[in-house]
Amino acid sequence: MIYLDHAAATPVNKKALEAMEPYFSHDFFNPSSAYLPAKKVSADYESAKATIAHAIGAKSSDLIITAGATEANNLAFTSVSLDGSCQLFSSPTSQGSAGVPLQSCYPSILYLVTEHDSVRKVAEQRGGKPIKVLKTGVIDLDDLKQKITDETELISVSLVNNELGTIQPLAEISAIIREIKIDRLKRGIKKQLLLHSDASQALNLLDINVARLGVDLLTLNSAKVYGPKGVGALYVSHDVNLKPLTYGGGQENGLRSGTENVPGVIGFAKAVEIAKEHLNGNRKKYATWRQTLLKELTDYELINKKHSVDNFVNLCYNNIDAERLIYLLEDKQIYVSTGAACAASKGQKSHVLAAIGLSDSQIAGSLRLTLGETNDDAQIHEAAKIINEVVAKEKERLQNV
């Protein structure tokens, strides 16, 4: 097997798995219980949280542990709330037509048009407006400036895009926000203006520091960093007020009730620790493999030419159905994707590729290869060889149809 879809899922690191094991069987206690073994588990849990927080330049108390990045992203949007006096739909007109959404009743939210659905859909539900991207996939800062108003409360821009691997200039965005906040204060406007970023694809590829990025909220995902699935975290700056999505025992500062997933957080912390330790070496390795693929593959158009992390390779094969290529490559035990796993499973056209200006035929012929720790040099050469063969045979078949 040659697995080239690490943006969709990563295997749990062996050391992370070993660190988790005792908390399934021996140290299984509920951290909220009062007796000594449970207190020891609680201390281990908090220590693991501190490890994750330290990796992004934060404190344990700044993190809310969630059941993955989707929940963390949704929780971030509770920093702005609906006006309780508003209704979702206006009253029908005198002619009897259906009501229309009252967008003015929602707080002003801006989100990057290429965001993952766990950001995009919750933003749309709250009347959010999309920010354009350039053809490179990088945010259009002029469009951002034009769309920020005195009513804007939250801006959401991923650090690394999940389909293209595009790195967004968060520090520049943060600087723009600071200038606007200063101007607001001069004019007596005290409305908050927060910056949220989904960093799910970034933790094992970039050196992340929340202060340098200038973010108020940051989403992390264990499943993308060789930790267990179903575990995520939301960094929350001390001056941000959130509302819980779940209610119960008051865990995670009352923002995420439910018995803590101790094994998951222990594994997440160990995976983060390993990723940070090998950050530079892995980036160099992925960059080398990327260059090997680009050199040895043929008859493709490279989509993400600039501003992307080292392990993303996005290719377009014009006039070829990429979904058919995926099945043909699977027969050869090579696993790639067309984009986000959740969108691909529904047969949806990529909103990310559409946003950067690709035509329908280009989108239909696009593959995403994401490199990772299951790969080695030999696999990269073999993958290039087999992909070339499969594409050539498919072109030949189409010519004879």
C-alpha positions as CSV (number, residue, x, y, z in Angstrom):
1,M,0.0,0.0,0.0
2,I,1.1,3.5,-0.8
3,Y,-1.0,6.0,1.2
4,L,-1.0,9.5,-0.2
5,D,-4.0,11.0,1.7
6,H,-2.5,12.1,5.0
7,A,-4.7,15.3,5.0
8,A,-7.7,13.0,5.4
9,A,-6.4,10.8,8.2
10,T,-3.1,9.8,9.8
11,P,-2.3,6.6,11.7
12,V,-1.8,6.9,15.4
13,N,1.9,7.2,16.2
14,K,3.1,4.0,18.0
15,K,4.5,6.1,20.9
16,A,1.2,7.9,21.2
17,L,-0.7,4.6,21.3
18,E,1.6,3.2,24.0
19,A,1.1,6.4,26.1
20,M,-2.7,5.9,25.8
21,E,-3.0,2.2,26.7
22,P,-2.8,2.5,30.5
23,Y,-5.7,4.9,30.6
24,F,-8.0,2.4,28.9
25,S,-7.4,-0.3,31.5
26,H,-5.3,0.4,34.6
27,D,-5.7,4.2,35.0
28,F,-9.3,4.2,33.9
29,F,-10.7,6.4,36.7
30,N,-13.0,9.4,36.2
31,P,-10.9,12.6,36.7
32,S,-13.7,14.2,38.5
33,S,-13.8,11.6,41.3
34,A,-12.5,12.5,44.7
35,Y,-10.2,9.6,45.5
36,L,-6.4,9.5,45.0
37,P,-6.2,7.3,41.9
38,A,-8.7,9.6,40.1
39,K,-6.8,12.7,41.2
40,K,-3.7,11.2,39.7
41,V,-5.5,10.7,36.4
42,S,-6.8,14.2,36.6
43,A,-3.2,15.5,37.0
44,D,-2.0,13.5,34.0
45,Y,-4.9,14.9,32.0
46,E,-4.0,18.5,32.9
47,S,-0.3,17.8,32.2
48,A,-1.2,16.5,28.7
49,K,-3.3,19.6,28.1
50,A,-0.3,21.7,29.1
51,T,1.9,19.9,26.6
52,I,-0.6,20.6,23.8
53,A,-0.9,24.2,24.9
54,H,2.9,24.7,25.1
55,A,3.2,23.6,21.5
56,I,1.3,26.7,20.4
57,G,2.7,29.1,23.0
58,A,-0.3,29.0,25.3
59,K,-1.3,27.7,28.8
60,S,-3.3,24.7,29.7
61,S,-6.1,26.9,31.0
62,D,-6.4,28.5,27.5
63,L,-7.5,25.2,25.9
64,I,-10.9,23.6,25.7
65,I,-10.8,19.9,24.8
66,T,-13.4,18.9,22.2
67,A,-14.4,15.8,20.3
68,G,-12.5,17.0,17.2
69,A,-12.0,20.0,15.0
70,T,-15.6,20.3,13.9
71,E,-16.8,20.8,17.4
72,A,-14.0,23.2,18.2
73,N,-14.9,25.3,15.1
74,N,-18.5,25.3,16.0
75,L,-17.7,26.3,19.6
76,A,-15.6,29.2,18.3
77,F,-18.6,30.8,16.7
78,T,-20.5,31.0,20.0
79,S,-18.2,34.0,20.7
80,V,-20.9,35.9,18.8
81,S,-24.5,35.2,19.5
82,L,-27.8,35.8,17.8
83,D,-30.0,38.7,18.8
84,G,-32.7,37.1,20.8
85,S,-35.3,39.6,19.6
86,C,-34.8,38.5,16.0
87,Q,-36.6,35.8,14.2
88,L,-35.1,33.7,11.5
89,F,-37.7,34.6,8.9
90,S,-39.6,37.7,8.3
91,S,-43.4,37.7,8.1
92,P,-45.0,36.8,4.8
93,T,-45.9,39.7,2.6
94,S,-49.5,40.9,2.0
95,Q,-49.3,38.9,-1.3
96,G,-48.7,35.7,0.7
97,S,-45.1,35.1,-0.4
98,A,-42.8,33.2,2.0
99,G,-40.7,35.2,4.4
100,V,-37.0,35.8,3.8
101,P,-34.0,35.5,6.2
102,L,-33.5,38.6,8.3
103,Q,-29.7,38.8,7.9
104,S,-29.6,42.1,9.8
105,C,-30.5,40.2,12.9
106,Y,-27.3,38.3,12.9
107,P,-23.9,39.5,14.1
108,S,-21.5,40.3,11.3
109,I,-19.2,37.3,10.6
110,L,-16.6,37.1,7.8
111,Y,-15.1,33.8,6.7
112,L,-12.7,32.8,4.0
113,V,-14.6,31.3,1.0
114,T,-12.3,28.3,1.0
115,E,-12.9,27.3,4.6
116,H,-13.7,23.7,5.6
117,D,-17.5,23.0,5.9
118,S,-17.3,22.9,9.7
119,V,-16.5,26.7,9.5
120,R,-18.3,27.6,6.3
121,K,-21.7,26.1,7.2
122,V,-21.9,27.5,10.7
123,A,-20.9,30.9,9.4
124,E,-23.5,30.7,6.7
125,Q,-26.2,29.8,9.2
126,R,-25.3,32.9,11.1
127,G,-25.4,35.2,8.1
128,G,-21.7,35.3,7.5
129,K,-20.2,36.8,4.4
130,P,-17.4,35.1,2.5
131,I,-14.0,36.7,1.8
132,K,-12.5,36.1,-1.6
133,V,-9.2,34.5,-2.4
134,L,-6.7,35.1,-5.1
135,K,-6.0,32.5,-7.8
136,T,-3.2,31.2,-5.5
137,G,-5.8,30.4,-2.8
138,V,-4.4,33.2,-0.6
139,I,-6.8,35.6,1.0
140,D,-7.6,38.8,-0.9
141,L,-6.7,41.3,1.8
142,D,-8.3,44.1,-0.2
143,D,-11.6,42.3,-0.2
144,L,-11.2,41.6,3.6
145,K,-10.7,45.3,4.3
146,Q,-13.7,46.3,2.2
147,K,-16.0,43.8,4.0
148,I,-15.1,44.7,7.5
149,T,-17.7,47.1,9.0
150,D,-18.3,48.5,12.4
151,E,-20.7,45.6,13.0
152,T,-18.1,42.9,12.2
153,E,-17.4,40.7,15.3
154,L,-15.6,37.6,14.1
155,I,-13.3,36.8,11.2
156,S,-12.4,33.1,10.5
157,V,-9.5,32.2,8.3
158,S,-7.8,28.8,8.3
159,L,-4.0,28.7,8.8
160,V,-3.6,25.9,6.2
161,N,-6.3,25.1,3.7
162,N,-7.4,21.4,3.9
163,E,-7.6,21.0,0.1
164,L,-4.8,23.0,-1.3
165,G,-2.4,23.3,1.7
166,T,-2.4,27.1,1.2
167,I,-0.8,29.0,4.1
168,Q,-2.7,32.1,5.0
169,P,-1.0,35.3,6.2
170,L,-2.6,35.4,9.6
171,A,-0.1,37.8,11.1
172,E,-1.0,40.3,8.3
173,I,-4.7,39.8,8.9
174,S,-4.2,40.3,12.6
175,A,-2.4,43.6,11.9
176,I,-5.3,44.8,9.9
177,I,-7.7,43.9,12.7
178,R,-5.6,45.7,15.3
179,E,-5.7,48.9,13.2
180,I,-9.4,48.7,12.8
181,K,-9.9,48.1,16.6
182,I,-7.8,51.2,17.4
183,D,-9.9,53.2,14.9
184,R,-13.1,51.9,16.5
185,L,-12.0,52.9,20.0
186,K,-11.2,56.4,18.8
187,R,-14.7,56.6,17.5
188,G,-16.2,55.2,20.7
189,I,-17.1,51.8,19.3
190,K,-16.4,49.0,21.8
191,K,-17.7,46.1,19.7
192,Q,-15.4,43.1,19.7
193,L,-13.5,42.0,16.6
194,L,-12.0,38.5,17.0
195,L,-9.8,36.4,14.7
196,H,-10.4,32.6,14.6
197,S,-8.3,30.2,12.7
198,D,-8.7,26.5,12.0
199,A,-5.1,25.1,12.2
200,S,-6.1,21.4,11.9
201,Q,-3.7,20.8,9.0
202,A,-0.9,22.9,10.4
203,L,0.3,21.5,13.7
204,N,2.8,19.0,12.3
205,L,4.0,21.3,9.5
206,L,4.3,24.8,10.9
207,D,5.8,26.4,14.0
208,I,2.6,27.8,15.6
209,N,2.6,30.5,18.2
210,V,-0.8,32.1,19.0
211,A,0.9,35.4,20.0
212,R,2.8,35.7,16.7
213,L,-0.2,34.8,14.7
214,G,-2.4,37.3,16.6
215,V,-5.4,34.9,16.9
216,D,-8.1,35.0,19.6
217,L,-9.3,31.5,18.8
218,L,-7.4,28.6,17.3
219,T,-8.7,25.1,16.4
220,L,-6.4,22.0,16.7
221,N,-7.0,18.5,15.5
222,S,-5.4,15.3,16.9
223,A,-6.4,13.2,13.9
224,K,-4.2,15.2,11.5
225,V,-1.0,15.0,13.7
226,Y,-0.8,11.2,14.2
227,G,-2.9,11.2,17.3
228,P,-6.3,9.5,17.9
229,K,-9.4,10.5,16.0
230,G,-12.3,12.2,17.9
231,V,-10.1,14.6,19.9
232,G,-9.5,18.3,19.2
233,A,-8.9,21.5,21.1
234,L,-9.9,25.1,20.9
235,Y,-7.4,27.8,22.1
236,V,-9.4,30.6,23.6
237,S,-7.8,34.0,24.5
238,H,-8.6,35.1,28.1
239,D,-10.8,38.0,27.0
240,V,-13.1,35.9,24.7
241,N,-16.5,34.8,26.0
242,L,-17.9,31.5,24.7
243,K,-21.2,29.7,25.2
244,P,-21.3,25.9,25.7
245,L,-22.7,23.6,23.1
246,T,-23.2,20.8,25.6
247,Y,-24.4,21.1,29.3
248,G,-23.8,18.8,32.2
249,G,-21.0,18.4,34.7
250,G,-19.2,21.6,33.9
251,Q,-15.9,20.1,32.6
252,E,-13.6,22.2,30.5
253,N,-14.4,25.5,32.3
254,G,-18.1,24.7,31.8
255,L,-17.8,24.9,28.0
256,R,-17.6,21.2,27.2
257,S,-19.4,19.0,29.7
258,G,-18.9,15.3,29.8
259,T,-16.3,12.9,31.3
260,E,-12.9,13.7,29.9
261,N,-11.5,11.6,27.1
262,V,-8.3,10.9,29.1
263,P,-6.7,8.4,26.7
264,G,-7.4,10.6,23.7
265,V,-5.9,13.7,25.2
266,I,-2.8,11.7,26.4
267,G,-2.3,10.4,22.9
268,F,-2.9,13.8,21.4
269,A,-0.3,15.3,23.6
270,K,2.3,12.7,22.8
271,A,1.6,13.0,19.1
272,V,2.0,16.8,19.3
273,E,5.3,16.4,21.3
274,I,6.7,14.1,18.6
275,A,5.5,16.4,15.8
276,K,7.2,19.4,17.3
277,E,10.4,17.5,17.9
278,H,10.7,16.4,14.2
279,L,9.1,19.5,12.6
280,N,12.1,20.8,10.6
281,G,13.2,17.3,9.5
282,N,9.8,16.3,8.3
283,R,9.3,19.6,6.4
284,K,12.6,19.0,4.5
285,K,11.7,15.4,3.8
286,Y,8.2,16.3,2.5
287,A,9.7,19.1,0.3
288,T,12.1,16.6,-1.2
289,W,9.3,14.1,-1.9
290,R,7.2,16.8,-3.4
291,Q,9.9,17.8,-5.8
292,T,10.5,14.2,-6.7
293,L,6.8,13.8,-7.6
294,L,6.7,17.0,-9.6
295,K,9.8,15.9,-11.6
296,E,8.8,12.4,-12.3
297,L,5.0,12.8,-12.9
298,T,4.0,13.7,-16.4
299,D,1.1,15.4,-18.3
300,Y,-0.3,17.3,-15.3
301,E,-1.0,20.9,-14.4
302,L,0.2,21.9,-10.9
303,I,-2.6,23.7,-9.0
304,N,-0.9,24.8,-5.8
305,K,2.2,26.4,-7.2
306,K,2.8,28.9,-4.3
307,H,2.2,29.5,-0.6
308,S,1.4,25.9,0.3
309,V,2.8,23.5,3.0
310,D,5.4,21.0,1.8
311,N,3.3,17.8,1.9
312,F,0.4,18.9,-0.4
313,V,0.6,18.2,-4.1
314,N,-2.5,19.2,-6.1
315,L,-2.6,18.1,-9.7
316,C,-5.0,18.6,-12.6
317,Y,-5.3,16.1,-15.4
318,N,-7.4,17.9,-18.0
319,N,-10.3,16.0,-19.6
320,I,-9.8,13.0,-17.3
321,D,-12.3,12.0,-14.6
322,A,-10.3,12.2,-11.3
323,E,-12.8,10.0,-9.5
324,R,-12.2,7.3,-12.0
325,L,-8.4,7.7,-11.5
326,I,-8.9,7.2,-7.8
327,Y,-10.6,3.8,-8.3
328,L,-8.0,2.8,-10.9
329,L,-5.1,3.7,-8.5
330,E,-6.9,1.9,-5.7
331,D,-6.6,-1.2,-7.7
332,K,-2.9,-0.7,-7.6
333,Q,-3.0,-0.1,-3.9
334,I,-2.3,3.7,-4.2
335,Y,-4.6,5.8,-2.2
336,V,-5.2,9.5,-3.1
337,S,-8.2,11.8,-3.1
338,T,-9.9,14.6,-5.0
339,G,-10.1,16.9,-2.0
340,A,-11.7,16.9,1.4
341,A,-12.9,13.5,2.4
342,C,-16.3,14.7,3.7
343,A,-17.1,16.4,0.4
344,A,-15.7,13.6,-1.8
345,S,-17.9,11.1,-0.1
346,K,-21.0,13.1,-1.1
347,G,-19.9,13.6,-4.7
348,Q,-19.8,17.4,-4.3
349,K,-17.8,19.7,-6.5
350,S,-15.0,21.3,-4.6
351,H,-15.9,24.9,-3.5
352,V,-12.2,25.5,-2.9
353,L,-11.1,24.8,-6.4
354,A,-14.1,26.8,-7.8
355,A,-13.1,29.7,-5.6
356,I,-9.6,29.9,-7.1
357,G,-11.1,30.0,-10.6
358,L,-10.8,26.5,-11.9
359,S,-13.3,25.4,-14.5
360,D,-15.7,22.5,-14.0
361,S,-13.5,20.3,-16.3
362,Q,-10.3,21.2,-14.3
363,I,-12.1,20.5,-11.0
364,A,-13.3,17.1,-12.3
365,G,-9.7,16.2,-13.2
366,S,-8.0,17.3,-10.0
367,L,-6.2,15.0,-7.5
368,R,-4.9,15.8,-4.1
369,L,-1.8,13.9,-2.9
370,T,-0.7,14.5,0.7
371,L,2.5,13.1,1.9
372,G,3.2,11.8,5.4
373,E,4.9,9.4,7.8
374,T,3.7,6.2,6.2
375,N,5.8,7.1,3.1
376,D,9.4,6.6,2.1
377,D,11.7,7.4,-0.8
378,A,10.9,4.2,-2.7
379,Q,7.2,4.7,-2.4
380,I,7.3,8.2,-3.9
381,H,9.2,6.9,-6.9
382,E,6.9,4.0,-7.3
383,A,3.8,6.1,-6.9
384,A,4.9,8.5,-9.7
385,K,5.6,5.6,-12.0
386,I,2.2,4.0,-11.4
387,I,0.2,7.2,-11.6
388,N,1.9,8.0,-14.9
389,E,1.0,4.5,-16.2
390,V,-2.7,4.8,-15.1
391,V,-3.1,8.2,-16.5
392,A,-1.6,7.1,-19.9
393,K,-3.9,4.1,-20.1
394,E,-6.9,6.2,-19.2
395,K,-6.0,8.7,-22.0
396,E,-5.6,5.9,-24.4
397,R,-9.0,4.5,-23.4
398,L,-10.7,7.9,-23.9
399,Q,-9.2,8.3,-27.4
400,N,-10.7,4.9,-28.4
401,V,-14.2,5.7,-27.1
